[in-house]
Amino acid sequence: MQQTRLVEAAHALKLSYNPTLRLVLTGKLKGEQRDGRWYVDAKSLAAMQRERELAKEQSPVPTA
């Protein structure tokens, strides 16, 4: 299983570290802690990125 450090996953998702860690702890993003560091499953990260992009595309654009 290919993994990415949590800090790098947070950057890829355009989130800070703590909200990304919360996604892991709640099971919305697959990850594990090894030697005091958190790692995120690369496939899970890619799926989350696609999901966020789709949600962004489908959200209505506010008009001023």
N, C-alpha and C positions, 0 to 999 in steps of 0.2 A: 504494500500500500504506500503510495507516494504521499508525503506530508509536507506541509508548509508551516513555518513558525507562526504563532498566533499574531504577532505584531505585523507580519507581512500580510496575513489574511485581513487584518483590520484595515490596513492601507488599501488593499485591493477592493474592499467593500466600502471604502470611504467612511469608515466608522472609527471611533477611538477604541482603545484597547478594552476597556471595561464592558461596553455594549457587545463587543465581539465575544468576549469571554462569557457573557450572559447567554449568548446564542449557543455556545458549546454546553454550558451547564444545564440549559433547559432542553437540550437534545435537538435543537433546530439545526445545528451545525455539528457534524461529527468531529470529535477531537479527543485528545488524550494528553495526560501530563506525564512527562518522562524527565527524570533528573531535575525536577524543579521548573521545567519549561513546558509550556503548552504548545501543542502541535495540532493542526487542522488537516483533515483528510482533503487532498487536492480535488477529488471528484465532488465531494460535498461542497467545497468552496466554489467550484465552477457552477454547480447547480444553483447555489444561493445567488451568485452573480447574475445568472440568466433570469432567475425568478425576480430579482430586484429590477432588472432592465425591463422585463415584460410589464411589471406593475407600473413602472415609470412611464412607459409608452401608452398604457391603457388609462392612466389617470387623466381626468379632464383638465384642460389648460384654463386657468382662471382668466377672465377678461376684465380689464379695468375700465 
